[in-house]
């Protein structure tokens, strides 16, 4: 009888540990709503990426967005998207940020026309 109680206790503890681990899983992050939010998510998602990807992200994407140089940022995002070391989630995030940057570039192009 003691062995059965002991086994049940161990099994219960094991199930509790598994359910606790499942509850601690981080939910998939929501798609970025702004370019700045997207860059922040990219920086987090690509923290362990190759030095080339890191350089493109910091030097070209972030800088291009900061200074409104969207063609430079889009070219760097294209280079990052083509990196074979990225997983599917990272590639999807790069694609989402690329779309946001394209929208910002279009707004920038439309702004002078609206001002005239």
VMD Tcl script that draws the C-alpha trace (Angstrom):
set ca {
  {0.00 0.00 0.00}
  {2.86 2.34 0.80}
  {4.42 1.78 -2.62}
  {1.16 2.69 -4.37}
  {0.84 5.93 -2.42}
  {4.43 6.77 -3.13}
  {4.01 6.11 -6.88}
  {0.83 8.18 -6.98}
  {2.62 11.06 -5.28}
  {5.47 10.95 -7.79}
  {3.05 10.73 -10.72}
  {1.05 13.69 -9.40}
  {4.20 15.76 -8.97}
  {5.28 14.89 -12.49}
  {1.94 15.92 -13.97}
  {1.99 19.18 -12.04}
  {5.49 19.93 -13.27}
  {4.49 19.24 -16.88}
  {1.35 21.37 -16.68}
  {3.31 24.18 -15.04}
  {5.89 24.09 -17.82}
  {3.15 24.19 -20.44}
  {1.56 27.21 -18.76}
  {4.86 29.08 -18.76}
  {5.23 28.91 -22.53}
  {5.38 32.38 -23.96}
  {2.61 33.10 -26.41}
  {3.57 33.85 -29.98}
  {4.19 37.55 -30.16}
  {1.61 39.61 -31.96}
  {2.58 41.04 -35.33}
  {4.12 44.49 -35.04}
  {1.80 47.43 -35.59}
  {4.45 50.09 -36.16}
  {7.84 50.10 -37.81}
  {9.51 50.90 -34.49}
  {7.73 47.99 -32.81}
  {8.78 45.75 -35.68}
  {12.43 46.76 -35.39}
  {12.32 46.10 -31.64}
  {10.85 42.64 -32.27}
  {13.47 41.95 -34.93}
  {16.28 42.96 -32.60}
  {14.94 40.52 -30.02}
  {14.28 37.71 -32.50}
  {17.67 38.05 -34.18}
  {19.77 38.47 -31.03}
  {21.72 35.28 -31.80}
  {21.86 35.77 -35.57}
  {25.08 35.99 -37.54}
  {27.24 39.12 -37.29}
  {26.27 40.02 -40.86}
  {22.56 39.95 -39.99}
  {23.22 41.97 -36.83}
  {25.18 44.54 -38.80}
  {22.45 44.88 -41.44}
  {19.83 45.23 -38.74}
  {21.66 47.86 -36.71}
  {23.53 49.79 -39.37}
  {21.07 49.76 -42.22}
  {17.56 48.86 -41.10}
  {17.40 50.80 -37.84}
  {19.41 53.72 -39.21}
  {17.43 53.84 -42.46}
  {14.15 53.92 -40.59}
  {15.37 56.49 -38.08}
  {16.40 58.89 -40.85}
  {13.60 58.11 -43.30}
  {15.94 56.34 -45.72}
  {13.46 53.60 -46.51}
  {15.13 52.24 -49.68}
  {18.27 51.54 -47.61}
  {16.20 49.87 -44.89}
  {14.30 47.76 -47.45}
  {17.52 46.61 -49.12}
  {18.93 45.54 -45.75}
  {15.70 43.75 -44.83}
  {15.88 41.92 -48.15}
  {19.44 40.83 -47.37}
  {18.38 39.67 -43.90}
  {15.42 37.72 -45.32}
  {17.78 35.88 -47.67}
  {20.02 34.67 -44.86}
  {19.78 30.85 -44.76}
  {20.31 30.69 -40.98}
  {16.94 32.30 -40.20}
  {14.08 30.09 -39.10}
  {10.52 30.40 -40.44}
  {9.35 32.60 -37.56}
  {12.22 35.01 -38.07}
  {11.60 35.15 -41.82}
  {7.92 35.84 -41.20}
  {8.80 38.71 -38.85}
  {11.23 40.16 -41.41}
  {8.44 40.02 -43.98}
  {6.01 41.78 -41.63}
  {8.52 44.54 -40.91}
  {9.26 44.87 -44.63}
  {5.58 45.51 -45.29}
  {5.46 48.14 -42.55}
  {8.52 49.88 -43.99}
  {6.94 49.85 -47.46}
  {3.84 51.51 -45.99}
  {5.98 54.19 -44.34}
  {7.87 54.76 -47.60}
  {4.55 55.19 -49.41}
  {3.36 57.69 -46.79}
  {6.61 59.62 -47.24}
  {6.09 59.73 -51.01}
  {2.44 60.78 -50.65}
  {3.18 63.54 -48.12}
  {4.88 65.99 -50.53}
  {2.12 65.47 -53.10}
  {-0.55 66.24 -50.49}
  {1.29 69.38 -49.38}
  {1.17 70.90 -52.87}
}
mol new
graphics top color blue
foreach p $ca { graphics top sphere $p radius 0.5 }
foreach p [lrange $ca 0 end-1] q [lrange $ca 1 end] { graphics top cylinder $p $q radius 0.2 }
display resetview
